[in-house]
Amino acid sequence: MKAVNEGISPAAKVVGEKFEKGDYFLTHLMLAGEAMKAASEILMSKLSEKEKERVSAEKGGSVVLATVSGDIHDIGKNILVYYCQLTALKSTTSAKTLTL
């Protein structure tokens, strides 16, 4: 998790700060999200089965996330999902449509 705490998380914070200041735009957020996804997939693929079991056993609470279909906030939701997968939170994604 050192890679997440010292690499991915600080990088995501910088991207968020630059977006808030207007230095980065939506395309930058999308690219950062894809980079985080790729990094998390690489990290998970490098874990031994024992390490994967340890991470799974340490998972604490659960997080439920949703956005309106096609909404720009889907990017942020996906970034949070990738982060949850690498830390101690259970996360599940679904493409279900809810009718209210």
N, C-alpha and C positions, 0 to 999 in steps of 0.2 A: 504494500500500500504506500510505500515511500514514493513510488513514481506518481501516484495520484496526489498525495499531499504536497510534494515538492515540485511537481512538474505540471500535471494537468490542471489542478485547482488554481494555482497562481496564474497560469496562462489564461484560463477562462475568466478570472477576475480582471485581468488586463483588458481582454477583449470587451467585457462588459463595461468597464470604465471608459474605454475609447468610444464605445457606442453611445454611452450617455453624454459624452462631450461633443458628439457629432463628428468625431474623427473617423469612425467606422460606420458602415452602413449595413443594411440587411444582408447584402451579399457576403460581407465579412463574417457576419454571425452564422450564416449558412455554412460557409467554409470551415469556420471554427467548430461548428457542430459535427460536421463530417470528419474533421481531424480527431475530435474527441471520440467519436464512434470507432474510428479505425484504431486509435490508440487503445481503447478499452478491449476491442476484439483481440489485438495483438497481446496485450497483457494477460487476458484470460486464457489465451491459447498456450501461453508459456508456463502457466501454473501446472504443477504436478497434480495428480488426482488427490493426493493427500492434502495439498494446499487448497484445492477447490473444495474439498470436504470441510476443511477448517473454516474457510470463508463462509460457506453455506451454514455451518453450525453456529457461527458467531452472529448471524443475521438477527437483528432485533425486531423492531416494529415493522409495520407495513405502510406503504404509501400508495394512495390511489390518486392518479392524475388523469385529467381529461381536458380536452379543448374542443371548441367547435370545429367541425370538419372544415379543413381548408384555411383555418385561422392562422395568422402569422405566429401566434403564441405556441403553436405546435412545435416550433424549433426549440424554444426554451424548455418545453415539456420533455422533448426527446433528449436534450442535454442533461436534464435532471435524471431521467431514467438511466442513462449511461453511467452517471455518477453513482446512483444508487446501486447499480449492479456491481460496482467496484468497491463499495463500502458495506457497511453493516445494516443495510436496509433491504427488505424484500420489495421487489417491484414487478409488476406485471403490466404488459401493454395489451390493448385489445382494439380491434377495429370496429367494435360494436356501435351501432347507431341507437341512441336513446330518443324516444319520442316523449315529450312532456305535455 
